[in-house]
Amino acid sequence: MRALVIGSGGREHAVVEALRRDPDVMDVHAAPGNPGMGSIAELHPLAATDGAAAAELARQLSADLVVVGPELPLMTGVADAVRNRGIPCFGPSAEAAVIEGSKAFAKDVMRAAGIPTATAVVCERAADVQAALDQFGPPYVVKDDGLAAGKGVLVTSDRVAAVAHAAACGKVVIEEYLDGPELSLFGICDGEIVLPMQPAQDFKRLRDRDEGPNTGGMGAYTPLPWVSSDLRDEVTARVLRPAAVELAKRGMPFSGLLYAGLALTSSGVKVVEFNARFGDPETQALLAVLDTPLGGLLHAAATGGLSGVPALLWSSDAAVTVVAAAAGYPEAPMTGALISGVEAAEALGVVSVHHAGTTLTSGGQLCVAGGRVLAVTAKGSDLQEARRGAYNGIEQIFFEGMQVRRDIALRTTAVQS
């Protein structure tokens, strides 16, 4: 099998790495890719949102599978363009991807499908915002209706800040605050069948103890020893499958990765959000411990063949991912800083360094090119060992202004020890 991965982020790097481990995948390409992917895949200069160019590249490569990673290419129809050329593609249509691209649309799907979620109001006028804030009270949850790279959600008890965020976004969804811990559950979908992955938890706030602004994610770990063994089946039955059925009913069958962000509230599991692609950084941790070969799995989903795929196989190991972010992230990331120590981290032999916001200078030096710069993922026989490995790896890496949370998976490992 020859595979082409569209995108340049950490999750795409992890997908490329996992595809390379599949014995049935003989060749992996990435477009546009990043410096980290360049050592394990052939890179091709390409705008990730250019569907026609992606489809033509896939044709030229005789690709058997195309994986579209980021949300914006999915929303702009890159997967549609590839499929229209008769090439198997893992990634939903532009229509189905709106479940991530519009919070209001996602709420409508959940309402129609009877999926448990927070009560919400869609607001486009200042007066409606004020009324919704009155209705729900603090803490206020204000979500940009559109794509915001994981930074469009504000949870605050400061009403002035909530009103200002709503005004800056335009169309927003204001909803009740959901108590309880959050986690992620991914479903591999082929338009009808849904195969769930195991749960993971990511850390959205920039700083330790969940302080600071929301980010795209500062770290993640899996498995979650504090969730019940039947949670995966419950979420599949009550959330993932109903969403897939509802989208198919609307004439937009979902083929790709359906991501459910969940809150374990005092009144049961409720959906916080849906995404239409692999989540970052949960993907890095999950793929590190997925034993089912990834290429065959994604090809089966892309060709409507999941009915012939058994339940996913998982390693008994744990995995922890720690993200290194640029100075100024998430508000105004500072780029250009030189990065050192990646080779030293990889030389430890227990970690993978997944690049995201990196590039090479004209002299060939690795430097910062985005907000979340890279992530270190380590496996271990348990979460304590995986966590030690990930932080040992991140300690080898340096760039000016590097921001790292020091408490990824800490609370869970403290309870276990």
C-alpha positions in Angstrom: 0.0 0.0 0.0 1.2 3.5 -0.9 -0.1 6.2 1.5 -0.2 10.0 1.2 -0.9 12.1 4.3 -2.1 15.7 3.9 -1.0 18.1 6.6 2.0 19.3 8.5 1.1 19.1 12.2 2.0 16.8 15.1 -1.0 14.5 14.5 0.0 14.1 10.9 3.5 13.3 11.9 2.2 10.6 14.3 0.0 9.2 11.5 3.0 9.0 9.2 5.0 7.2 11.9 2.2 4.7 12.5 1.7 4.0 8.8 5.4 3.3 8.6 5.0 0.6 11.2 2.3 -1.2 9.2 3.9 -4.0 7.3 1.4 -3.7 4.5 2.4 0.0 3.8 5.4 0.0 1.5 5.7 3.8 0.9 4.6 6.9 2.8 4.4 10.4 1.4 3.4 13.7 3.1 2.3 17.0 1.7 3.4 19.5 2.7 4.8 17.7 5.8 7.4 19.1 8.2 11.1 18.6 8.9 10.4 15.7 11.3 8.4 13.8 8.8 11.1 14.3 6.2 13.2 11.5 7.7 10.4 8.9 7.4 8.3 10.0 4.4 8.9 11.7 1.1 7.7 15.3 1.3 5.9 17.2 -1.4 5.4 21.0 -1.5 1.6 21.6 -1.5 -0.9 23.9 0.0 -2.9 21.5 2.3 -6.2 23.2 1.4 -5.7 22.8 -2.4 -8.0 19.8 -3.1 -7.2 19.7 -6.9 -3.5 19.6 -6.2 -3.8 17.0 -3.5 -5.9 14.8 -5.8 -3.5 15.2 -8.7 -0.5 14.3 -6.4 -2.3 11.2 -5.2 -2.9 10.2 -8.8 0.7 10.8 -9.8 1.9 8.7 -6.8 -0.6 5.9 -7.5 -1.7 6.3 -3.9 -3.8 3.5 -2.4 -4.8 5.7 0.5 -5.0 9.4 1.2 -5.3 10.7 4.8 -6.5 14.3 5.2 -5.4 15.4 8.7 -6.3 19.0 9.5 -9.8 20.5 9.9 -9.4 23.3 7.4 -8.6 21.1 4.4 -11.5 18.9 5.3 -13.9 21.9 5.5 -12.7 23.1 2.2 -13.4 19.8 0.5 -9.9 18.2 0.0 -11.3 14.7 0.8 -14.1 15.2 -1.7 -11.6 16.2 -4.4 -9.5 13.1 -3.8 -12.5 10.7 -3.7 -13.8 12.3 -6.9 -10.7 11.0 -8.6 -11.6 7.4 -7.4 -8.8 7.3 -4.8 -9.7 6.0 -1.3 -9.5 8.8 1.2 -9.8 8.8 5.0 -11.5 12.0 5.9 -15.1 13.3 5.8 -16.7 15.3 3.1 -16.9 19.1 3.5 -20.6 18.7 4.3 -20.0 16.2 7.1 -17.0 18.1 8.4 -19.4 20.9 9.4 -20.0 19.0 12.6 -16.7 20.5 13.6 -16.9 23.7 11.6 -20.1 24.9 13.2 -21.0 24.5 16.8 -24.6 25.4 16.0 -24.8 22.6 13.4 -23.3 20.1 15.8 -25.9 21.1 18.4 -28.6 20.6 15.9 -27.3 17.1 15.0 -27.1 16.2 18.7 -30.7 17.4 19.3 -32.0 15.4 16.4 -30.1 12.3 17.4 -30.9 12.5 21.1 -27.2 12.8 22.0 -26.6 14.1 25.6 -25.0 17.5 25.6 -25.2 20.9 27.3 -28.3 23.0 26.9 -27.2 25.9 24.5 -28.4 29.0 22.7 -27.1 30.3 19.4 -26.5 34.0 19.4 -25.7 36.5 16.7 -26.8 39.8 18.4 -25.5 41.5 21.5 -29.0 41.4 23.1 -29.2 37.6 22.6 -25.8 37.2 24.2 -26.9 39.1 27.3 -30.1 37.1 27.6 -28.2 33.8 27.2 -25.7 34.8 29.9 -28.6 35.7 32.2 -30.2 32.3 31.4 -27.1 30.1 32.3 -25.2 32.2 34.8 -21.6 31.8 35.7 -19.3 30.2 34.9 -20.1 31.4 31.4 -19.3 29.1 28.4 -19.0 31.1 25.1 -17.9 29.2 22.0 -17.1 30.7 18.6 -19.4 29.0 16.1 -16.6 28.5 13.6 -13.2 27.0 13.5 -10.8 28.6 15.9 -7.8 26.1 16.1 -8.9 25.0 19.6 -8.9 28.6 21.0 -12.4 29.7 20.3 -13.9 28.6 23.7 -13.9 30.9 26.7 -15.0 29.6 30.1 -15.0 32.4 32.7 -16.9 33.8 35.6 -16.1 37.3 34.3 -19.2 38.5 32.5 -17.4 41.4 30.8 -14.8 39.0 29.4 -17.7 36.7 28.2 -19.4 39.6 26.4 -16.2 40.7 24.8 -15.4 37.2 23.5 -18.8 36.9 22.0 -18.5 40.3 20.3 -15.1 39.3 18.9 -16.4 36.0 17.5 -19.7 37.2 16.0 -21.9 34.1 15.9 -21.5 32.1 19.1 -22.9 29.2 21.0 -23.5 30.0 24.7 -24.2 27.0 26.9 -24.5 25.7 30.4 -21.3 24.8 32.2 -20.7 21.1 32.4 -19.2 19.9 35.7 -16.8 16.9 35.9 -13.6 15.8 34.2 -13.3 15.8 30.4 -11.9 13.2 28.1 -11.8 12.3 24.4 -13.1 9.3 22.5 -12.4 8.8 18.8 -14.4 6.7 16.4 -13.2 5.3 13.1 -16.2 5.6 10.7 -16.9 4.4 7.2 -20.3 6.1 6.8 -22.2 3.3 8.6 -19.9 1.4 11.0 -18.1 3.0 14.0 -15.1 1.4 15.6 -14.2 3.2 18.9 -10.6 3.8 20.0 -9.7 3.8 23.7 -10.3 7.0 25.7 -7.6 9.6 26.2 -7.4 12.9 28.1 -5.8 16.1 26.9 -4.9 19.3 28.7 -6.3 22.4 27.1 -5.1 25.2 29.4 -1.7 26.7 28.8 -0.3 26.4 32.4 -0.2 23.9 35.2 -3.3 23.3 37.4 -5.4 24.2 34.4 -4.6 27.8 34.6 -4.2 30.3 31.7 -5.9 30.6 28.3 -7.3 27.7 26.2 -4.9 26.2 23.7 -5.0 23.5 21.1 -3.7 21.1 23.7 -0.6 21.0 25.8 -0.4 17.3 26.4 -2.3 14.0 26.6 -2.2 10.5 28.0 -3.9 7.1 27.6 -5.3 4.8 29.0 -7.5 6.4 31.6 -7.6 4.2 34.7 -10.2 6.4 36.4 -13.0 5.7 33.8 -15.2 2.7 33.9 -14.5 -0.3 31.6 -17.9 0.1 29.9 -17.5 3.8 29.1 -16.3 3.1 25.5 -19.3 1.0 24.7 -21.7 3.5 26.3 -20.2 6.5 24.3 -20.3 4.5 21.1 -23.9 3.5 21.6 -25.2 6.9 22.9 -22.9 9.4 21.0 -20.8 8.1 18.1 -23.2 5.8 16.4 -26.2 8.2 16.8 -24.2 11.0 15.3 -23.1 8.8 12.3 -26.7 7.7 11.8 -28.0 11.3 11.9 -25.4 12.5 9.4 -26.2 9.7 7.0 -29.9 10.5 7.4 -29.1 14.0 6.3 -27.3 12.8 3.1 -23.8 13.5 4.4 -22.4 10.1 5.7 -19.4 10.5 7.8 -16.3 8.6 6.7 -13.2 9.4 8.7 -12.4 10.1 12.3 -15.3 11.3 14.5 -13.9 12.9 17.7 -16.2 13.3 20.7 -15.0 15.6 23.4 -16.9 14.5 26.5 -17.6 15.6 30.1 -18.3 13.1 32.8 -20.9 15.2 34.7 -22.8 14.4 37.8 -25.8 13.5 35.6 -23.8 11.3 33.2 -21.7 11.6 30.0 -22.4 14.7 27.9 -20.8 15.9 24.7 -18.7 19.0 24.9 -17.8 19.1 21.2 -17.4 17.1 18.0 -14.3 17.3 15.8 -14.0 15.8 12.3 -10.4 14.6 12.5 -7.7 13.1 14.7 -7.3 15.3 17.8 -3.9 16.8 18.6 -2.2 15.8 21.0 -4.3 12.8 21.9 -3.4 11.2 18.5 0.2 11.0 19.4 -0.4 9.1 22.6 -3.1 6.9 21.1 -1.2 5.8 18.0 1.8 4.9 20.2 -0.2 2.1 21.8 -2.5 1.0 18.9 -1.5 -2.5 17.9 -4.0 -2.7 15.0 -2.0 -1.8 11.8 -3.1 1.7 10.9 -2.9 1.5 7.1 -5.3 -1.4 6.8 -7.7 0.2 9.3 -7.9 3.6 7.6 -8.2 2.0 4.1 -11.1 -0.1 5.4 -12.8 3.0 6.7 -12.1 4.9 3.4 -13.6 2.0 1.3 -16.7 1.2 3.5 -15.1 -2.0 4.7 -15.2 -1.7 8.5 -17.7 -4.5 8.9 -14.8 -6.9 8.2 -12.5 -5.3 10.8 -12.5 -6.7 14.3 -12.3 -4.6 17.5 -9.1 -2.6 17.7 -6.1 -4.1 19.4 -4.2 -2.1 22.1 -0.9 -2.5 23.7 -0.9 -3.0 27.5 1.5 -0.1 27.7 0.6 3.5 28.6 1.6 6.6 26.6 2.1 10.2 27.7 2.6 13.2 25.3 4.0 16.6 26.4 3.8 19.6 24.1 6.4 22.4 23.8 4.9 25.7 22.7 6.4 28.9 21.5 6.8 32.0 23.5 3.7 34.1 23.3 1.4 31.2 22.5 -1.6 31.1 22.2 -2.2 34.8 21.7 0.8 35.8 19.6 3.4 33.0 19.1 6.9 34.2 18.5 8.6 32.4 15.6 12.3 32.1 14.5 13.9 30.7 17.7 16.5 28.0 17.0 15.6 24.5 18.4 18.2 22.2 19.9 18.2 18.8 21.6 15.7 16.9 19.4 18.4 14.3 18.4 19.3 13.9 22.1 15.7 13.3 23.0 15.3 10.7 20.3 18.5 9.1 21.3 16.9 8.1 24.6 15.2 5.4 22.7 11.9 5.6 24.5 10.4 8.7 23.0 9.0 10.0 19.7 9.4 13.7 18.8 6.5 14.8 16.7 7.0 18.1 14.9 4.3 20.6 14.3 5.4 24.3 14.2 8.9 23.7 12.9 10.9 24.6 9.8 14.5 24.8 8.6 16.5 27.9 8.2 18.4 28.6 5.0 21.4 27.1 6.8 19.5 23.9 7.7 18.9 24.6 11.4 15.6 23.6 13.0 13.6 26.6 14.2 10.2 27.6 15.6 7.5 28.3 12.9 4.3 28.0 14.9 2.5 28.0 18.2 2.7 24.4 19.3 6.2 23.6 18.1 6.6 19.9 18.8 5.5 17.1 21.2 7.4 14.4 22.9 5.6 11.0 23.4 6.8 8.2 25.5 5.5 4.7 26.2 5.9 2.8 29.4 4.6 -0.3 31.2 2.4 2.1 33.2 1.6 5.9 33.3 4.3 6.6 35.8 7.0 5.1 33.5 5.5 6.8 30.4 5.4 10.1 32.1 9.0 9.9 33.2 10.0 9.1 29.7 8.1 12.0 28.2 9.5 14.5 30.6 13.1 13.1 30.3 12.7 13.6 26.6 11.3 17.2 26.8 14.2 18.1 29.1 16.6 17.5 26.3 15.0 20.1 24.0 15.5 23.8 24.2 14.4 26.9 22.4 14.0 30.5 23.6 10.7 31.1 25.5 9.7 27.4 25.4 6.4 26.8 27.3 5.8 23.3 28.8 3.2 22.2 31.3 4.7 20.1 34.0 1.6 18.3 35.2 0.5 16.2 32.3 -1.0 13.0 33.7 0.4 14.0 37.2 -2.8 13.7 39.1 -3.6 10.3 37.7 -0.1 8.9 38.4 -0.2 10.4 41.9 -3.4 8.5 42.6 -1.9 5.3 41.3 1.4 5.5 43.2 
